[in-house]
Amino acid sequence: MKLLINGEERELTGVATVQDLIVELGLGDRRVAVEVNQRIVKRGTYADHALAEGDVIEIVHFVGGG
């Protein structure tokens, strides 16, 4: 499936949900915010939120520091 992730087109297989995508990208242990087609996806629904060919996804990582 082709997805546009943070402005970069990616071809991914085996990715059906937002949760699958986060794991595939190696972000499973990080706190992230995800937007699909300009709509924020609630963290509790990542495993249920299906992705479709051509979805535009923005993922923001939270970084600590001071």
VENBEL-V889402 format. One record per residue. N is the residue number from 1. SS is DSSP state (helix for helix, strand for strand, loop for the rest). PHI is phi in degrees with one decimal (none if undefined). D_CENTER is the distance of its C-alpha to the mean C-alpha in Angstrom with 2 decimals. Layout:
# VENBEL-V889402
n-><N & N>
ss-><SS & SS>
phi-><PHI & PHI>
d_center-><D_CENTER & D_CENTER>
This chain:
# VENBEL-V889402
n-><1 & 2 & 3 & 4 & 5 & 6 & 7 & 8 & 9 & 10 & 11 & 12 & 13 & 14 & 15 & 16 & 17 & 18 & 19 & 20 & 21 & 22 & 23 & 24 & 25 & 26 & 27 & 28 & 29 & 30 & 31 & 32 & 33 & 34 & 35 & 36 & 37 & 38 & 39 & 40 & 41 & 42 & 43 & 44 & 45 & 46 & 47 & 48 & 49 & 50 & 51 & 52 & 53 & 54 & 55 & 56 & 57 & 58 & 59 & 60 & 61 & 62 & 63 & 64 & 65 & 66>
ss-><loop & strand & strand & strand & strand & loop & loop & strand & strand & strand & strand & loop & loop & loop & loop & loop & strand & helix & helix & helix & helix & helix & helix & helix & loop & loop & loop & loop & loop & loop & loop & strand & strand & strand & strand & strand & loop & loop & strand & strand & strand & loop & helix & helix & helix & loop & loop & loop & loop & strand & loop & loop & loop & loop & loop & strand & strand & strand & strand & strand & strand & loop & loop & loop & loop & loop>
phi-><none & -91.5 & -132.1 & -101.7 & -113.5 & 49.1 & 83.6 & -115.6 & -73.4 & -130.4 & -105.8 & -126.1 & -115.5 & 75.3 & -111.8 & -114.1 & -130.5 & -59.8 & -60.6 & -58.2 & -63.3 & -60.2 & -65.7 & -59.6 & -84.5 & 76.0 & -107.6 & -58.6 & -98.7 & -108.2 & -84.1 & -134.0 & -113.2 & -125.8 & -122.9 & -120.0 & 51.5 & 66.9 & -125.6 & -70.1 & -99.6 & -68.3 & -51.9 & -68.9 & -110.6 & -54.4 & -72.0 & -101.3 & -81.9 & -73.8 & -103.2 & -131.7 & -48.5 & 85.9 & -58.5 & -104.5 & -122.4 & -119.1 & -123.5 & -116.6 & -94.3 & -92.7 & -121.1 & -92.4 & 154.0 & -170.9>
d_center-><13.31 & 12.80 & 9.66 & 9.94 & 7.43 & 9.23 & 12.31 & 12.46 & 12.86 & 11.76 & 13.38 & 11.84 & 13.91 & 13.57 & 9.99 & 10.63 & 8.25 & 4.94 & 7.18 & 8.17 & 5.22 & 5.36 & 9.00 & 9.32 & 8.31 & 10.76 & 9.12 & 10.45 & 13.36 & 12.06 & 11.67 & 8.65 & 8.19 & 5.41 & 7.22 & 7.46 & 10.88 & 12.13 & 11.74 & 10.39 & 9.00 & 11.34 & 10.60 & 13.24 & 11.78 & 8.45 & 10.79 & 12.39 & 9.95 & 10.56 & 9.01 & 11.85 & 13.29 & 12.89 & 9.99 & 9.32 & 5.97 & 6.73 & 5.66 & 9.05 & 10.75 & 13.96 & 17.01 & 20.37 & 23.72 & 26.73>
